[in-house]
């Protein structure tokens, strides 16, 4: 196999690995955000969650507005 094709293959593998890792982090973030919001909606307003998490209010609204994903199978 050509050296450049091998490099492209390795970069492709690393990108897929990174996407998988990021998806896991997002899943954990979303679970925590939903849990906080369910515990105390007054304390954990969309604005406060957005500020404390460091993201947009729209993202928080999207996260709390959708159904939680089932836990991953192991």
C-alpha positions in Angstrom: 0.0 0.0 0.0 1.2 3.5 -0.8 2.6 5.5 2.1 0.1 8.4 1.6 -2.8 5.9 1.5 -1.5 4.4 4.8 -1.4 7.9 6.3 -4.9 8.7 5.2 -6.1 5.4 6.6 -4.5 6.1 10.0 -6.0 9.6 10.1 -9.4 8.1 9.2 -9.1 5.7 12.1 -8.1 8.4 14.5 -11.0 10.6 13.4 -13.5 7.8 14.0 -12.0 7.1 17.4 -12.2 10.8 18.3 -15.9 11.0 17.2 -16.7 8.0 19.3 -15.0 9.5 22.4 -16.8 12.8 21.9 -20.1 11.1 21.6 -19.5 9.4 25.0 -18.7 12.8 26.6 -21.8 14.4 25.1 -24.0 11.5 26.4 -22.6 12.0 29.9 -23.0 15.8 29.7 -26.6 15.4 28.6 -27.5 13.0 31.4 -26.0 15.4 34.0 -27.9 18.4 32.6 -31.2 16.5 32.5 -30.6 15.3 36.1 -29.9 18.8 37.4 -32.9 20.2 35.6 -35.2 17.5 37.0 -33.9 18.0 40.6 -34.7 21.7 40.7 -36.1 23.6 37.7 -36.0 26.9 39.5 -32.4 26.6 40.5 -31.3 25.1 37.2 -32.9 27.4 34.7 -31.9 27.1 31.1 -29.8 30.2 31.4 -28.0 29.1 34.5 -27.3 25.6 33.1 -26.0 27.3 29.9 -23.7 29.6 31.9 -22.4 26.9 34.2 -21.9 24.3 31.5 -20.4 26.9 29.1 -22.7 26.5 26.2 -25.7 28.1 24.6 -29.2 28.3 26.1 -30.5 26.8 22.9 -28.3 23.7 23.3 -29.6 23.3 26.9 -33.2 23.6 25.7 -32.5 21.0 23.0 -31.0 18.6 25.6 -33.7 18.9 28.1 -36.5 18.8 25.5 -35.6 15.5 24.0 -36.1 12.0 25.3 -33.1 10.6 27.1 -31.2 7.9 25.2 -31.3 4.4 26.7 -28.1 3.3 28.4 -25.5 1.8 26.1 -25.3 -2.0 26.0 -22.1 -3.5 27.2 
